[in-house]
Amino acid sequence: MTAVIEVSCINCDMCVPECPNEAIYFGERHYEVDASRCTECEGFYDQPTCIAVCPIDCIYLAKTDVLA
């Protein structure tokens, strides 16, 4: 699975510095997650920290095979 940021993202920058894998980047209109780098914070945090710090709850986990 990987974190996915919805289009409702307000680009608040809360998630970017929290990502230990530098998987979050600014896409065409909002932040996006590089699925090949996202590890759901395994080995760093108990849960995906981007989800924990998002003030508008626009980040969720999705199966990577669904995204392809």
N, CA, C, O and CB atoms as a CASP TS submission, in Angstrom:
PFRMAT TS
TARGET T0000
AUTHOR 0000-0000-0000
METHOD Language model
MODEL 1
PARENT N/A
ATOM      1  N   MET     1       0.846  -1.181   0.000  1.00  0.00           N
ATOM      2  CA  MET     1       0.000   0.000   0.000  1.00  0.00           C
ATOM      3  C   MET     1       0.886   1.238   0.000  1.00  0.00           C
ATOM      4  O   MET     1       2.071   1.180   0.330  1.00  0.00           O
ATOM      5  CB  MET     1      -0.960   0.002   1.220  1.00  0.00           C
ATOM      6  N   THR     2       0.295   2.326  -0.369  1.00  0.00           N
ATOM      7  CA  THR     2       0.986   3.604  -0.394  1.00  0.00           C
ATOM      8  C   THR     2       0.025   4.710   0.006  1.00  0.00           C
ATOM      9  O   THR     2      -1.191   4.561  -0.113  1.00  0.00           O
ATOM     10  CB  THR     2       1.584   3.879  -1.784  1.00  0.00           C
ATOM     11  N   ALA     3       0.562   5.793   0.468  1.00  0.00           N
ATOM     12  CA  ALA     3      -0.269   6.948   0.792  1.00  0.00           C
ATOM     13  C   ALA     3      -0.679   7.627  -0.509  1.00  0.00           C
ATOM     14  O   ALA     3       0.088   7.675  -1.470  1.00  0.00           O
ATOM     15  CB  ALA     3       0.484   7.945   1.733  1.00  0.00           C
ATOM     16  N   VAL     4      -1.896   8.148  -0.521  1.00  0.00           N
ATOM     17  CA  VAL     4      -2.425   8.879  -1.667  1.00  0.00           C
ATOM     18  C   VAL     4      -2.968  10.197  -1.153  1.00  0.00           C
ATOM     19  O   VAL     4      -3.660  10.233  -0.135  1.00  0.00           O
ATOM     20  CB  VAL     4      -3.532   8.061  -2.421  1.00  0.00           C
ATOM     21  N   ILE     5      -2.661  11.273  -1.846  1.00  0.00           N
ATOM     22  CA  ILE     5      -3.152  12.590  -1.462  1.00  0.00           C
ATOM     23  C   ILE     5      -4.239  12.993  -2.449  1.00  0.00           C
ATOM     24  O   ILE     5      -4.007  13.034  -3.657  1.00  0.00           O
ATOM     25  CB  ILE     5      -1.995  13.646  -1.430  1.00  0.00           C
ATOM     26  N   GLU     6      -5.420  13.289  -1.930  1.00  0.00           N
ATOM     27  CA  GLU     6      -6.558  13.664  -2.774  1.00  0.00           C
ATOM     28  C   GLU     6      -6.405  15.072  -3.333  1.00  0.00           C
ATOM     29  O   GLU     6      -5.592  15.858  -2.847  1.00  0.00           O
ATOM     30  CB  GLU     6      -7.858  13.562  -1.983  1.00  0.00           C
ATOM     31  N   VAL     7      -7.188  15.382  -4.354  1.00  0.00           N
ATOM     32  CA  VAL     7      -7.147  16.704  -4.967  1.00  0.00           C
ATOM     33  C   VAL     7      -7.633  17.796  -4.021  1.00  0.00           C
ATOM     34  O   VAL     7      -7.426  18.979  -4.293  1.00  0.00           O
ATOM     35  CB  VAL     7      -7.981  16.713  -6.228  1.00  0.00           C
ATOM     36  N   SER     8      -8.266  17.427  -2.930  1.00  0.00           N
ATOM     37  CA  SER     8      -8.719  18.421  -1.955  1.00  0.00           C
ATOM     38  C   SER     8      -7.565  18.980  -1.117  1.00  0.00           C
ATOM     39  O   SER     8      -7.781  19.845  -0.268  1.00  0.00           O
ATOM     40  CB  SER     8      -9.768  17.807  -1.039  1.00  0.00           C
ATOM     41  N   CYS     9      -6.349  18.494  -1.347  1.00  0.00           N
ATOM     42  CA  CYS     9      -5.157  18.971  -0.651  1.00  0.00           C
ATOM     43  C   CYS     9      -5.048  20.488  -0.793  1.00  0.00           C
ATOM     44  O   CYS     9      -5.218  21.033  -1.884  1.00  0.00           O
ATOM     45  CB  CYS     9      -3.885  18.279  -1.203  1.00  0.00           C
ATOM     46  N   ILE    10      -4.763  21.163   0.322  1.00  0.00           N
ATOM     47  CA  ILE    10      -4.634  22.627   0.311  1.00  0.00           C
ATOM     48  C   ILE    10      -3.173  23.071   0.281  1.00  0.00           C
ATOM     49  O   ILE    10      -2.884  24.257   0.437  1.00  0.00           O
ATOM     50  CB  ILE    10      -5.329  23.226   1.533  1.00  0.00           C
ATOM     51  N   ASN    11      -2.253  22.132   0.084  1.00  0.00           N
ATOM     52  CA  ASN    11      -0.822  22.434  -0.014  1.00  0.00           C
ATOM     53  C   ASN    11      -0.307  23.178   1.219  1.00  0.00           C
ATOM     54  O   ASN    11       0.414  24.170   1.107  1.00  0.00           O
ATOM     55  CB  ASN    11      -0.546  23.261  -1.267  1.00  0.00           C
ATOM     56  N   CYS    12      -0.686  22.688   2.374  1.00  0.00           N
ATOM     57  CA  CYS    12      -0.310  23.357   3.630  1.00  0.00           C
ATOM     58  C   CYS    12       1.129  23.067   4.043  1.00  0.00           C
ATOM     59  O   CYS    12       1.657  23.731   4.935  1.00  0.00           O
ATOM     60  CB  CYS    12      -1.248  22.931   4.743  1.00  0.00           C
ATOM     61  N   ASP    13       1.768  22.091   3.415  1.00  0.00           N
ATOM     62  CA  ASP    13       3.158  21.711   3.684  1.00  0.00           C
ATOM     63  C   ASP    13       3.367  20.957   4.991  1.00  0.00           C
ATOM     64  O   ASP    13       4.515  20.786   5.400  1.00  0.00           O
ATOM     65  CB  ASP    13       4.005  22.928   3.694  1.00  0.00           C
ATOM     66  N   MET    14       2.334  20.507   5.652  1.00  0.00           N
ATOM     67  CA  MET    14       2.495  19.780   6.908  1.00  0.00           C
ATOM     68  C   MET    14       3.126  18.403   6.686  1.00  0.00           C
ATOM     69  O   MET    14       3.934  17.958   7.502  1.00  0.00           O
ATOM     70  CB  MET    14       1.143  19.629   7.602  1.00  0.00           C
ATOM     71  N   CYS    15       2.775  17.738   5.614  1.00  0.00           N
ATOM     72  CA  CYS    15       3.227  16.365   5.387  1.00  0.00           C
ATOM     73  C   CYS    15       4.649  16.264   4.856  1.00  0.00           C
ATOM     74  O   CYS    15       5.356  15.303   5.161  1.00  0.00           O
ATOM     75  CB  CYS    15       2.303  15.689   4.434  1.00  0.00           C
ATOM     76  N   VAL    16       5.067  17.221   4.082  1.00  0.00           N
ATOM     77  CA  VAL    16       6.358  17.129   3.389  1.00  0.00           C
ATOM     78  C   VAL    16       7.535  16.912   4.342  1.00  0.00           C
ATOM     79  O   VAL    16       8.294  15.964   4.138  1.00  0.00           O
ATOM     80  CB  VAL    16       6.594  18.387   2.580  1.00  0.00           C
ATOM     81  N   PRO    17       7.725  17.736   5.366  1.00  0.00           N
ATOM     82  CA  PRO    17       8.887  17.516   6.235  1.00  0.00           C
ATOM     83  C   PRO    17       8.771  16.284   7.123  1.00  0.00           C
ATOM     84  O   PRO    17       9.768  15.842   7.696  1.00  0.00           O
ATOM     85  CB  PRO    17       9.099  18.717   7.098  1.00  0.00           C
ATOM     86  N   GLU    18       7.573  15.723   7.246  1.00  0.00           N
ATOM     87  CA  GLU    18       7.358  14.546   8.085  1.00  0.00           C
ATOM     88  C   GLU    18       7.687  13.239   7.387  1.00  0.00           C
ATOM     89  O   GLU    18       7.861  12.218   8.053  1.00  0.00           O
ATOM     90  CB  GLU    18       5.941  14.512   8.550  1.00  0.00           C
ATOM     91  N   CYS    19       7.776  13.243   6.072  1.00  0.00           N
ATOM     92  CA  CYS    19       8.008  12.007   5.324  1.00  0.00           C
ATOM     93  C   CYS    19       9.472  11.585   5.425  1.00  0.00           C
ATOM     94  O   CYS    19      10.350  12.284   4.920  1.00  0.00           O
ATOM     95  CB  CYS    19       7.605  12.186   3.846  1.00  0.00           C
ATOM     96  N   PRO    20       9.745  10.450   6.072  1.00  0.00           N
ATOM     97  CA  PRO    20      11.133  10.014   6.237  1.00  0.00           C
ATOM     98  C   PRO    20      11.769   9.498   4.945  1.00  0.00           C
ATOM     99  O   PRO    20      12.986   9.320   4.879  1.00  0.00           O
ATOM    100  CB  PRO    20      11.198   8.938   7.285  1.00  0.00           C
ATOM    101  N   ASN    21      10.954   9.261   3.926  1.00  0.00           N
ATOM    102  CA  ASN    21      11.455   8.716   2.660  1.00  0.00           C
ATOM    103  C   ASN    21      11.478   9.740   1.533  1.00  0.00           C
ATOM    104  O   ASN    21      11.808   9.412   0.393  1.00  0.00           O
ATOM    105  CB  ASN    21      10.614   7.542   2.244  1.00  0.00           C
ATOM    106  N   GLU    22      11.129  10.976   1.855  1.00  0.00           N
ATOM    107  CA  GLU    22      11.051  12.037   0.849  1.00  0.00           C
ATOM    108  C   GLU    22      10.202  11.608  -0.350  1.00  0.00           C
ATOM    109  O   GLU    22      10.556  11.855  -1.503  1.00  0.00           O
ATOM    110  CB  GLU    22      12.458  12.428   0.381  1.00  0.00           C
ATOM    111  N   ALA    23       9.077  10.961  -0.049  1.00  0.00           N
ATOM    112  CA  ALA    23       8.186  10.450  -1.096  1.00  0.00           C
ATOM    113  C   ALA    23       7.147  11.472  -1.536  1.00  0.00           C
ATOM    114  O   ALA    23       6.486  11.273  -2.556  1.00  0.00           O
ATOM    115  CB  ALA    23       7.487   9.201  -0.613  1.00  0.00           C
ATOM    116  N   ILE    24       6.988  12.556  -0.795  1.00  0.00           N
ATOM    117  CA  ILE    24       5.966  13.548  -1.111  1.00  0.00           C
ATOM    118  C   ILE    24       6.591  14.681  -1.916  1.00  0.00           C
ATOM    119  O   ILE    24       7.627  15.231  -1.543  1.00  0.00           O
ATOM    120  CB  ILE    24       5.304  14.093   0.181  1.00  0.00           C
ATOM    121  N   TYR    25       5.949  15.014  -3.012  1.00  0.00           N
ATOM    122  CA  TYR    25       6.458  16.079  -3.880  1.00  0.00           C
ATOM    123  C   TYR    25       5.293  16.905  -4.400  1.00  0.00           C
ATOM    124  O   TYR    25       4.146  16.458  -4.369  1.00  0.00           O
ATOM    125  CB  TYR    25       7.283  15.493  -5.060  1.00  0.00           C
ATOM    126  N   PHE    26       5.585  18.114  -4.878  1.00  0.00           N
ATOM    127  CA  PHE    26       4.527  18.963  -5.415  1.00  0.00           C
ATOM    128  C   PHE    26       4.271  18.571  -6.851  1.00  0.00           C
ATOM    129  O   PHE    26       5.153  18.669  -7.704  1.00  0.00           O
ATOM    130  CB  PHE    26       4.898  20.463  -5.313  1.00  0.00           C
ATOM    131  N   GLY    27       3.043  18.122  -7.113  1.00  0.00           N
ATOM    132  CA  GLY    27       2.648  17.711  -8.451  1.00  0.00           C
ATOM    133  C   GLY    27       2.171  18.895  -9.262  1.00  0.00           C
ATOM    134  O   GLY    27       2.576  20.031  -9.019  1.00  0.00           O
ATOM    135  N   GLU    28       1.323  18.630 -10.212  1.00  0.00           N
ATOM    136  CA  GLU    28       0.841  19.685 -11.095  1.00  0.00           C
ATOM    137  C   GLU    28      -0.004  20.727 -10.359  1.00  0.00           C
ATOM    138  O   GLU    28       0.086  21.921 -10.643  1.00  0.00           O
ATOM    139  CB  GLU    28       0.036  19.079 -12.221  1.00  0.00           C
ATOM    140  N   ARG    29      -0.833  20.260  -9.400  1.00  0.00           N
ATOM    141  CA  ARG    29      -1.699  21.192  -8.667  1.00  0.00           C
ATOM    142  C   ARG    29      -1.650  21.040  -7.163  1.00  0.00           C
ATOM    143  O   ARG    29      -2.004  21.966  -6.433  1.00  0.00           O
ATOM    144  CB  ARG    29      -3.099  21.022  -9.114  1.00  0.00           C
ATOM    145  N   HIS    30      -1.215  19.886  -6.691  1.00  0.00           N
ATOM    146  CA  HIS    30      -1.171  19.636  -5.252  1.00  0.00           C
ATOM    147  C   HIS    30      -0.089  18.611  -4.964  1.00  0.00           C
ATOM    148  O   HIS    30       0.516  18.047  -5.876  1.00  0.00           O
ATOM    149  CB  HIS    30      -2.547  19.149  -4.723  1.00  0.00           C
ATOM    150  N   TYR    31       0.142  18.384  -3.684  1.00  0.00           N
ATOM    151  CA  TYR    31       1.153  17.400  -3.310  1.00  0.00           C
ATOM    152  C   TYR    31       0.712  16.004  -3.721  1.00  0.00           C
ATOM    153  O   TYR    31      -0.476  15.681  -3.714  1.00  0.00           O
ATOM    154  CB  TYR    31       1.426  17.450  -1.799  1.00  0.00           C
ATOM    155  N   GLU    32       1.696  15.183  -4.080  1.00  0.00           N
ATOM    156  CA  GLU    32       1.460  13.806  -4.483  1.00  0.00           C
ATOM    157  C   GLU    32       2.488  12.923  -3.798  1.00  0.00           C
ATOM    158  O   GLU    32       3.468  13.417  -3.239  1.00  0.00           O
ATOM    159  CB  GLU    32       1.526  13.648  -6.029  1.00  0.00           C
ATOM    160  N   VAL    33       2.263  11.614  -3.842  1.00  0.00           N
ATOM    161  CA  VAL    33       3.171  10.657  -3.214  1.00  0.00           C
ATOM    162  C   VAL    33       3.772   9.756  -4.282  1.00  0.00           C
ATOM    163  O   VAL    33       3.057   9.200  -5.116  1.00  0.00           O
ATOM    164  CB  VAL    33       2.435   9.815  -2.138  1.00  0.00           C
ATOM    165  N   ASP    34       5.085   9.620  -4.247  1.00  0.00           N
ATOM    166  CA  ASP    34       5.791   8.697  -5.129  1.00  0.00           C
ATOM    167  C   ASP    34       5.636   7.306  -4.514  1.00  0.00           C
ATOM    168  O   ASP    34       6.280   6.994  -3.513  1.00  0.00           O
ATOM    169  CB  ASP    34       7.322   9.098  -5.307  1.00  0.00           C
ATOM    170  N   ALA    35       4.793   6.483  -5.105  1.00  0.00           N
ATOM    171  CA  ALA    35       4.485   5.158  -4.557  1.00  0.00           C
ATOM    172  C   ALA    35       5.718   4.272  -4.430  1.00  0.00           C
ATOM    173  O   ALA    35       5.762   3.396  -3.567  1.00  0.00           O
ATOM    174  CB  ALA    35       3.458   4.468  -5.427  1.00  0.00           C
ATOM    175  N   SER    36       6.701   4.483  -5.262  1.00  0.00           N
ATOM    176  CA  SER    36       7.907   3.654  -5.195  1.00  0.00           C
ATOM    177  C   SER    36       8.775   3.996  -3.982  1.00  0.00           C
ATOM    178  O   SER    36       9.660   3.221  -3.619  1.00  0.00           O
ATOM    179  CB  SER    36       8.723   3.816  -6.473  1.00  0.00           C
ATOM    180  N   ARG    37       8.531   5.137  -3.359  1.00  0.00           N
ATOM    181  CA  ARG    37       9.315   5.550  -2.184  1.00  0.00           C
ATOM    182  C   ARG    37       8.536   5.433  -0.880  1.00  0.00           C
ATOM    183  O   ARG    37       9.138   5.399   0.193  1.00  0.00           O
ATOM    184  CB  ARG    37       9.787   6.977  -2.356  1.00  0.00           C
ATOM    185  N   CYS    38       7.221   5.372  -0.953  1.00  0.00           N
ATOM    186  CA  CYS    38       6.389   5.326   0.253  1.00  0.00           C
ATOM    187  C   CYS    38       6.463   3.944   0.908  1.00  0.00           C
ATOM    188  O   CYS    38       6.227   2.923   0.263  1.00  0.00           O
ATOM    189  CB  CYS    38       4.922   5.677  -0.089  1.00  0.00           C
ATOM    190  N   THR    39       6.791   3.933   2.190  1.00  0.00           N
ATOM    191  CA  THR    39       6.852   2.678   2.950  1.00  0.00           C
ATOM    192  C   THR    39       5.843   2.677   4.088  1.00  0.00           C
ATOM    193  O   THR    39       5.913   1.833   4.981  1.00  0.00           O
ATOM    194  CB  THR    39       8.265   2.453   3.506  1.00  0.00           C
ATOM    195  N   GLU    40       4.898   3.624   4.060  1.00  0.00           N
ATOM    196  CA  GLU    40       3.920   3.805   5.134  1.00  0.00           C
ATOM    197  C   GLU    40       4.632   4.088   6.455  1.00  0.00           C
ATOM    198  O   GLU    40       4.104   3.795   7.528  1.00  0.00           O
ATOM    199  CB  GLU    40       3.018   2.555   5.267  1.00  0.00           C
ATOM    200  N   CYS    41       5.817   4.652   6.372  1.00  0.00           N
ATOM    201  CA  CYS    41       6.653   5.023   7.522  1.00  0.00           C
ATOM    202  C   CYS    41       7.138   3.827   8.328  1.00  0.00           C
ATOM    203  O   CYS    41       7.566   3.974   9.473  1.00  0.00           O
ATOM    204  CB  CYS    41       5.889   5.948   8.428  1.00  0.00           C
ATOM    205  N   GLU    42       7.070   2.648   7.731  1.00  0.00           N
ATOM    206  CA  GLU    42       7.527   1.446   8.422  1.00  0.00           C
ATOM    207  C   GLU    42       8.997   1.598   8.813  1.00  0.00           C
ATOM    208  O   GLU    42       9.835   1.972   7.992  1.00  0.00           O
ATOM    209  CB  GLU    42       7.326   0.193   7.533  1.00  0.00           C
ATOM    210  N   GLY    43       9.288   1.309  10.048  1.00  0.00           N
ATOM    211  CA  GLY    43      10.631   1.445  10.570  1.00  0.00           C
ATOM    212  C   GLY    43      10.935   2.826  11.120  1.00  0.00           C
ATOM    213  O   GLY    43      11.990   3.047  11.715  1.00  0.00           O
ATOM    214  N   PHE    44      10.004   3.762  10.920  1.00  0.00           N
ATOM    215  CA  PHE    44      10.188   5.122  11.415  1.00  0.00           C
ATOM    216  C   PHE    44       9.117   5.497  12.450  1.00  0.00           C
ATOM    217  O   PHE    44       9.435   5.991  13.532  1.00  0.00           O
ATOM    218  CB  PHE    44      10.159   6.111  10.247  1.00  0.00           C
ATOM    219  N   TYR    45       7.853   5.255  12.106  1.00  0.00           N
ATOM    220  CA  TYR    45       6.724   5.624  12.950  1.00  0.00           C
ATOM    221  C   TYR    45       5.748   4.454  13.045  1.00  0.00           C
ATOM    222  O   TYR    45       5.807   3.516  12.249  1.00  0.00           O
ATOM    223  CB  TYR    45       6.016   6.883  12.397  1.00  0.00           C
ATOM    224  N   ASP    46       4.852   4.520  14.025  1.00  0.00           N
ATOM    225  CA  ASP    46       3.849   3.469  14.197  1.00  0.00           C
ATOM    226  C   ASP    46       2.760   3.510  13.136  1.00  0.00           C
ATOM    227  O   ASP    46       2.117   2.496  12.862  1.00  0.00           O
ATOM    228  CB  ASP    46       3.221   3.580  15.559  1.00  0.00           C
ATOM    229  N   GLN    47       2.555   4.664  12.545  1.00  0.00           N
ATOM    230  CA  GLN    47       1.543   4.839  11.500  1.00  0.00           C
ATOM    231  C   GLN    47       2.073   5.845  10.484  1.00  0.00           C
ATOM    232  O   GLN    47       3.022   6.569  10.783  1.00  0.00           O
ATOM    233  CB  GLN    47       0.173   5.317  12.102  1.00  0.00           C
ATOM    234  N   PRO    48       1.487   5.907   9.296  1.00  0.00           N
ATOM    235  CA  PRO    48       1.937   6.887   8.306  1.00  0.00           C
ATOM    236  C   PRO    48       1.786   8.301   8.870  1.00  0.00           C
ATOM    237  O   PRO    48       0.673   8.758   9.133  1.00  0.00           O
ATOM    238  CB  PRO    48       1.136   6.739   6.982  1.00  0.00           C
ATOM    239  N   THR    49       2.891   8.974   9.049  1.00  0.00           N
ATOM    240  CA  THR    49       2.857  10.278   9.699  1.00  0.00           C
ATOM    241  C   THR    49       2.201  11.356   8.842  1.00  0.00           C
ATOM    242  O   THR    49       1.658  12.319   9.382  1.00  0.00           O
ATOM    243  CB  THR    49       4.252  10.701  10.055  1.00  0.00           C
ATOM    244  N   CYS    50       2.240  11.217   7.530  1.00  0.00           N
ATOM    245  CA  CYS    50       1.582  12.214   6.681  1.00  0.00           C
ATOM    246  C   CYS    50       0.084  12.238   6.968  1.00  0.00           C
ATOM    247  O   CYS    50      -0.535  13.302   6.995  1.00  0.00           O
ATOM    248  CB  CYS    50       1.840  11.916   5.183  1.00  0.00           C
ATOM    249  N   ILE    51      -0.491  11.060   7.183  1.00  0.00           N
ATOM    250  CA  ILE    51      -1.915  10.973   7.505  1.00  0.00           C
ATOM    251  C   ILE    51      -2.181  11.597   8.867  1.00  0.00           C
ATOM    252  O   ILE    51      -3.173  12.305   9.047  1.00  0.00           O
ATOM    253  CB  ILE    51      -2.392   9.505   7.483  1.00  0.00           C
ATOM    254  N   ALA    52      -1.301  11.338   9.821  1.00  0.00           N
ATOM    255  CA  ALA    52      -1.478  11.846  11.180  1.00  0.00           C
ATOM    256  C   ALA    52      -1.417  13.367  11.256  1.00  0.00           C
ATOM    257  O   ALA    52      -2.118  13.967  12.071  1.00  0.00           O
ATOM    258  CB  ALA    52      -0.429  11.256  12.087  1.00  0.00           C
ATOM    259  N   VAL    53      -0.597  14.002  10.428  1.00  0.00           N
ATOM    260  CA  VAL    53      -0.441  15.461  10.521  1.00  0.00           C
ATOM    261  C   VAL    53      -1.336  16.242   9.562  1.00  0.00           C
ATOM    262  O   VAL    53      -1.392  17.468   9.657  1.00  0.00           O
ATOM    263  CB  VAL    53       0.989  15.830  10.261  1.00  0.00           C
ATOM    264  N   CYS    54      -2.025  15.590   8.659  1.00  0.00           N
ATOM    265  CA  CYS    54      -2.860  16.290   7.672  1.00  0.00           C
ATOM    266  C   CYS    54      -4.058  16.955   8.359  1.00  0.00           C
ATOM    267  O   CYS    54      -4.883  16.265   8.957  1.00  0.00           O
ATOM    268  CB  CYS    54      -3.349  15.305   6.575  1.00  0.00           C
ATOM    269  N   PRO    55      -4.163  18.285   8.279  1.00  0.00           N
ATOM    270  CA  PRO    55      -5.248  18.984   8.965  1.00  0.00           C
ATOM    271  C   PRO    55      -6.620  18.820   8.312  1.00  0.00           C
ATOM    272  O   PRO    55      -7.639  19.101   8.942  1.00  0.00           O
ATOM    273  CB  PRO    55      -4.923  20.430   9.045  1.00  0.00           C
ATOM    274  N   ILE    56      -6.658  18.365   7.051  1.00  0.00           N
ATOM    275  CA  ILE    56      -7.965  18.229   6.394  1.00  0.00           C
ATOM    276  C   ILE    56      -8.283  16.784   6.012  1.00  0.00           C
ATOM    277  O   ILE    56      -9.255  16.529   5.302  1.00  0.00           O
ATOM    278  CB  ILE    56      -8.012  19.101   5.153  1.00  0.00           C
ATOM    279  N   ASP    57      -7.479  15.855   6.474  1.00  0.00           N
ATOM    280  CA  ASP    57      -7.716  14.428   6.234  1.00  0.00           C
ATOM    281  C   ASP    57      -7.884  14.082   4.755  1.00  0.00           C
ATOM    282  O   ASP    57      -8.832  13.398   4.371  1.00  0.00           O
ATOM    283  CB  ASP    57      -8.941  13.985   6.988  1.00  0.00           C
ATOM    284  N   CYS    58      -6.959  14.561   3.937  1.00  0.00           N
ATOM    285  CA  CYS    58      -7.043  14.269   2.500  1.00  0.00           C
ATOM    286  C   CYS    58      -6.040  13.215   2.063  1.00  0.00           C
ATOM    287  O   CYS    58      -5.827  13.024   0.865  1.00  0.00           O
ATOM    288  CB  CYS    58      -6.825  15.535   1.697  1.00  0.00           C
ATOM    289  N   ILE    59      -5.414  12.521   3.025  1.00  0.00           N
ATOM    290  CA  ILE    59      -4.441  11.483   2.695  1.00  0.00           C
ATOM    291  C   ILE    59      -4.960  10.148   3.216  1.00  0.00           C
ATOM    292  O   ILE    59      -5.440  10.057   4.346  1.00  0.00           O
ATOM    293  CB  ILE    59      -3.036  11.810   3.298  1.00  0.00           C
ATOM    294  N   TYR    60      -4.858   9.115   2.385  1.00  0.00           N
ATOM    295  CA  TYR    60      -5.322   7.788   2.794  1.00  0.00           C
ATOM    296  C   TYR    60      -4.373   6.752   2.192  1.00  0.00           C
ATOM    297  O   TYR    60      -3.553   7.064   1.328  1.00  0.00           O
ATOM    298  CB  TYR    60      -6.811   7.531   2.336  1.00  0.00           C
ATOM    299  N   LEU    61      -4.501   5.524   2.664  1.00  0.00           N
ATOM    300  CA  LEU    61      -3.695   4.432   2.134  1.00  0.00           C
ATOM    301  C   LEU    61      -4.476   3.691   1.053  1.00  0.00           C
ATOM    302  O   LEU    61      -5.677   3.458   1.195  1.00  0.00           O
ATOM    303  CB  LEU    61      -3.273   3.465   3.261  1.00  0.00           C
ATOM    304  N   ALA    62      -3.798   3.329  -0.010  1.00  0.00           N
ATOM    305  CA  ALA    62      -4.419   2.585  -1.112  1.00  0.00           C
ATOM    306  C   ALA    62      -3.465   1.502  -1.576  1.00  0.00           C
ATOM    307  O   ALA    62      -2.248   1.642  -1.458  1.00  0.00           O
ATOM    308  CB  ALA    62      -4.793   3.528  -2.293  1.00  0.00           C
ATOM    309  N   LYS    63      -4.015   0.436  -2.097  1.00  0.00           N
ATOM    310  CA  LYS    63      -3.192  -0.634  -2.657  1.00  0.00           C
ATOM    311  C   LYS    63      -2.481  -0.115  -3.894  1.00  0.00           C
ATOM    312  O   LYS    63      -3.092   0.545  -4.734  1.00  0.00           O
ATOM    313  CB  LYS    63      -4.051  -1.884  -2.998  1.00  0.00           C
ATOM    314  N   THR    64      -1.201  -0.409  -4.009  1.00  0.00           N
ATOM    315  CA  THR    64      -0.420   0.103  -5.138  1.00  0.00           C
ATOM    316  C   THR    64      -0.847  -0.494  -6.466  1.00  0.00           C
ATOM    317  O   THR    64      -0.737   0.177  -7.492  1.00  0.00           O
ATOM    318  CB  THR    64       1.044  -0.168  -4.918  1.00  0.00           C
ATOM    319  N   ASP    65      -1.329  -1.726  -6.487  1.00  0.00           N
ATOM    320  CA  ASP    65      -1.744  -2.329  -7.758  1.00  0.00           C
ATOM    321  C   ASP    65      -2.998  -1.665  -8.303  1.00  0.00           C
ATOM    322  O   ASP    65      -3.253  -1.736  -9.505  1.00  0.00           O
ATOM    323  CB  ASP    65      -1.985  -3.827  -7.584  1.00  0.00           C
ATOM    324  N   VAL    66      -3.786  -1.022  -7.451  1.00  0.00           N
ATOM    325  CA  VAL    66      -4.977  -0.297  -7.892  1.00  0.00           C
ATOM    326  C   VAL    66      -4.575   0.986  -8.572  1.00  0.00           C
ATOM    327  O   VAL    66      -5.283   1.451  -9.465  1.00  0.00           O
ATOM    328  CB  VAL    66      -5.914  -0.003  -6.714  1.00  0.00           C
ATOM    329  N   LEU    67      -3.450   1.582  -8.176  1.00  0.00           N
ATOM    330  CA  LEU    67      -2.995   2.847  -8.724  1.00  0.00           C
ATOM    331  C   LEU    67      -2.353   2.707 -10.087  1.00  0.00           C
ATOM    332  O   LEU    67      -2.299   3.673 -10.849  1.00  0.00           O
ATOM    333  CB  LEU    67      -2.036   3.485  -7.788  1.00  0.00           C
ATOM    334  N   ALA    68      -1.869   1.530 -10.403  1.00  0.00           N
ATOM    335  CA  ALA    68      -1.141   1.342 -11.667  1.00  0.00           C
ATOM    336  C   ALA    68      -2.057   1.318 -12.859  1.00  0.00           C
ATOM    337  O   ALA    68      -1.594   1.168 -13.990  1.00  0.00           O
ATOM    338  CB  ALA    68      -0.345   0.069 -11.630  1.00  0.00           C
TER
END
